[in-house]
Amino acid sequence: RPTDRDASTIDAMPTVDEARAHCAAILAGLDDDTLEYVAGAVFDDEDVGTVLPEDDLVDFLVPMLDELCDGDEDAARGKAKQLWAALASGSDAAPKETKPEDVRRAPISLGKGPTTALEAKVLREQEELRKGVAAVEIVYDRSVGDDGESAAARKDAERLAARQAYLANEAARQSAELAAELEEARVVAARSRLSGEASGSRLAAIELGPFQLPNPGGGADLIENASMILVPGHRYGLIGRNGKGKSTLLKFLASRRVGNLDPSASVHYVSQELHLTLEQEEWRPAALVVEADVERRLLLAESAELAAKAEAKEYAPGAGEEKRRLDVEEALIQMDAAGAPGRASALLHNLGFPEALMDR
């Protein structure tokens, strides 16, 4: 029978909107797409609202926070645990207190006659009280689809696919950034040589370090407190097991991310994988070889720019511009820029490229 005892209910399971709010507050600095992805992936069962176990959520989230936390894995784990605590504790609002109205004690019917209106009212109020204090029933969807896979397994597969897609996109973004830095380093070194501003003797040893080699995938550094000396006339080999950072070290040195290598030093990095732009995919192999000559490319671009200025109406070149034009033309003649395509074709032929492939 109903009593005057207060009934309390606590909603310990966050909604998707509450999860978005927690993610936006705790992970401030992530882009909107990543926040939306995280908010939908923190649930073990989104339909019910149950959150992933703490260890699973931390392992899932830490790699995404590497850039946000400047590579500090402890800080990333702290943010992940803070988010789990906020989600596991439910809404920030205080528990909802519901006090049932005082219910008059109904007269007891001892006969088998019809229920009186007052008895029916008391029964309805008792049922409402029971609903108010009853524990939330969690129902898991264990149904099996036509393909024999349960709904929970499908959600796990979708979550895994979404995470793999995110990591693939992140890896592609980092690779594009590094490729741009490598190209910029080549251009800066070429401009220094063309302008005569390259510093240092080619016969002097190159001393690099000490430096750290960060792990592109996050976590502990691949190399710590590293130093090296490169002496002219010597050849060096880099030996190590797969995944230990050999290619990463070479790329980071060539792009000047580590080591404090002189920007005017000429470094040619040969990538294990070749990524072509849509325009380059239409080029012939010899054109790609010629494109690697950065100095020739810069001089041709400057020559075309100076020629376009000279053709403009009422253009009166100054003494400095005319001298620069002559210097550029002289440099192109000295390097035999016009003969570069022929030399590239001969190089490919000597490497065994068939004629059919060279003309494609």
N, C-alpha and C positions, 0 to 999 in steps of 0.2 A: 504494500500500500504506500502511497506517497507520503513523504516526510518533509520537514522544513530544511533538510540538509542541502547546502549549496552544491551545485554540480559544476565542475570545471573541465574545459576542453582545451587542449593545446595542439595546434596544427604544426607538427614537426616536419612537414614535407613541403619544400618550396615549390612554387609554380614556376613555369618557364620565364614569366616576366620578372619574378623575384630573382631568379638565377641570372638573368641579363643585368639587373640592377647591381647585384653583388659583383659580377665580373667587371662591369664598367667602373665600379668604385675601387676595387682592389687591384685590378689589372690596368689601371689608367695608363695610357701610352700605346696600347695595342691598337691596331686599326680596326674599323668597325666590322669588317668581314671576319677577322680572326675572333673578335669578341662574340659575334653571333655564332660562329662555329663552336667555340668553347662552351657557350651557354647551352647549346643543344646536346653537347657530348658529355656533360658532367653527370647525366642521369644514368643510373643502372637500368631503370625502366621509366621512360618519360611519361607513359600513360598513367602510372601510379604516382610518380614523383619521387621515387627513391633515388638517392645519390650514390655514385660509385664509392666503393670502399676507399679509405684515405690513401693507402699505398698505391692503389690503381690510379687514382686521380692525380697524385703527385708524379708518378712515373709518366703519365700521359701528358701532363702540362709543362713539366720542367724544360723539355727541349724547345717549346714555343717561347719561353721567357728568356732565352739566352741573350738576345739582342736587347730586350727591355732592361735586363739586369746587368748589362755590360759584361757578360761572360761569367758572372758570379753565381756559381751553381747553388751555394748555400742561400743566397738571397732569393733565387728562383724557387727553391724548395720551400722557403719561408712563406713566399706569396701563395704558393700552391696549397700549403697547409692552412694558411689564413682563409683562403677561399673555401676549402673543405669545411672548416669550422663554421663559417658563416652559413653555408648551405645546409650543413647537418643540424644546425640549431634552429632552422626554420626562419620564419619571417622575423624582422626586427621588432615588430609590434609585440606588446605584452600579451600573454595568454588571455583568451577571451573568457570572461566569467559570465555565466548565465545563472540567474536565480529564478527558479520556478515560482510561480505565484502560489500563495497559500491555497491549499485545496481543502475544502471542507470534507470531513469524513462522511462518506455516503452510508445510508442505511443498508444493512445487509438483507438481502432477499433470501429467505429460507425455502421458498416454494419453487415450483417449476414453471411458474408463470412467466410472462414476457418481461424483459428487462425494462426497468423504469427509465425515464428520461434522465434522472439524476445519476443512476448507475451507469448509463451509457456515457454521460459526460465525464464521470470519474475514470472510466476505463480508457477513454480517449486521452485524457490528460496523463494517465499513467504511461500510456504508450509513447506519448511525446517526451516524457521525462526519460524513459529508457533510451530513446533515440539520441537524446542530448548527451547522455553520459556514456553511451556505448563506445568501445574502442573502434577506431577506424579499421575496417576490414581491408586488407591488402590482397588483391586478387592478381595472380600472375597469369599472363597469357601463355599457356603451354600447348596451345592448339597447333596441330601439324598441318602445313599446307599441302598442296598437290604435289610439291616436289619432295615431300618427306622432311622438310626443315621446319623447326619450331619458330614461333614468332620471336622468342628471345634470341635464338641463334641468328635470325635474320637481322635483328637490331645490332648484335655484336659484329656481324659481317659488315653492315653499313657503317658502323662507327669506325671499324678498322680501315675500310676503304676511304672514308673521309680523312682520316689521319694520314694515310699513305699519300693521298692526293695533296694534302697540305704540305707534307714534308718534301714531296717532289717539286711543288711550286717554289718552296723556300730554297731548295738546292739550285733550281734553275735561276732564281733571282740572284743568289750569291755568285753563281758561276758567271752570269752576265756582268755583274759589278766587277769581278776580278778581271774578266776579259777587257773591259773598258779601261781599267787601271794599267794593264799590261800595254795596251795600245798607246795610252797617254805617256807612259814611261818611255816607249820607243820614240815617240814624236819629240819629247823634250830632249832626249839624248841627241837625236838627229839635228835638231835646231841648234843645239850647243856646238856641235861639230861644224855645221855650215857657217855659223857666225864667228867661229874662231874663239868662242868663250869656254870651250871645254877645258877644265882645269886638271892638273895632275899629269904626271908623265906616264906614258904607256909602259915604261920599263919598271915602274915602281910596284911593289907588292900591294895588294888590296887587303886591308884588314877590316874585318866585319865583327860586330858584337861588342860586348855580350848582348844577347837578345833572347826573347821567348818566342816560341812558335805556337800560336793558339790552335786549338782544334776547331776546324770549321763547323763540325757537328755539335759543338758544345762540350762541356766537361773539362777535364784536366788538360793542361798544355801538352802538346806532343813532344816538345823539346824545351828544356829550361836552361837558362844561363849558358847559351851556346856562343862560341866564338870560332872564327876561322881566318886563316891567312892564305890568300891565293897568290902564288909567285909566278911571274911571267915565264913562259917556256915549259911549264909543267902541265900535265893533264891529270885530272882528278876524277875518281869514281865514287859514287854515292851508293853504299850497300846497306840493305836493310830488308826485313820481311815486309810482305804486303800489308798495307794499311798503317804503316809506322810513320808516314809523313814525308816520304822522299819527294814525291811530286809536289806536295804542298809547300815544302821548303823551297824548291826551285821556283815555283810560281810566285811565292811571297818575296823572294829575293829579287826576281826580275821586275816585279811590280813596285818594288821599294816599300813594301809593307813592313818588312823587318830588315835588320842588318845595317841600316844607315848607309847603303851603297850610294856612291857619288851619282847624282842624277845625270851627269854628262857621260858616264861610263856606258859603253855599247854592250847591250845584252840581247842575245837572240834566243828566245825560249821556243822550243819545238814541242807543241802540245801532243799528248797521246791521242787526243780526239780532236777532230777538225769540225768546227761549227761554222757553216756558211750562212750568209744572209741570203734573202730571196734573190737579190741582184747577183751575188756571187755564184749562185747555183746555175746561172745562165752563162757564166764565163767558161772559156777553155782552160785546160790545166796550165798552159804557159802564162796566161794572164794572171793566174793566182800566184805563180812564182814571181813574176815581175812586181806584183803588188807588195811583196815582202820587202822590196827596196824602198825604205821609208824616205831616204834622202832624195832619191829620184822623184818620188811622188810629191814631196814638198816643193822641190824646185819647179816641176812642171806646173803645179797649181799656182805658184807665185808668178811664173812666166806668163800663164794665161791671164792672170789678173792684171799684170802690167800691160799686156797687149790690149786688153779690153779698155783700159784707161786711155791708152794712146789713140784708140780709134774714136774716142768721144769727141764731140764738137768743142771747139775753143779750149782744148786741153793744151796746157803749156808746161811740159815737164821741167822740174827744177834740176839743178846739177846733181843733187843727191839721188833723185829718182832715176835719172839717166845712167848714172854710174852703177846703181843697183841692177838695172836691167842688163847692162853689159856683163856684170859679175855673174848674174844668174845664167845668162846664155853661155858664158865661158865655162861655168861649172858643169852645165849639161853636156857641153862638147867634151870636156875632160873625162867625164864618166861614160861617154858614148851612150847617152840615154836613148838615142834612136835605135841602137843595136841591141838593146836589152831583150826585146821579144825573141830575136834570133838566138841569143845566148841561152835564154830560158828553154827554148825548144831543143837546142843541142844538149843541154843538161838533162832534160827528161829522156831524150833518146839514149843517152849514155847510161841512164838508170834502167833502161829496158822497157820504157813505155812504148806500146805499139802505136803505130800511126793512126789506127782507127780510134784509139782512146784519146789521142792528143787532139784530134779534130772534132771531138764531140763537145 
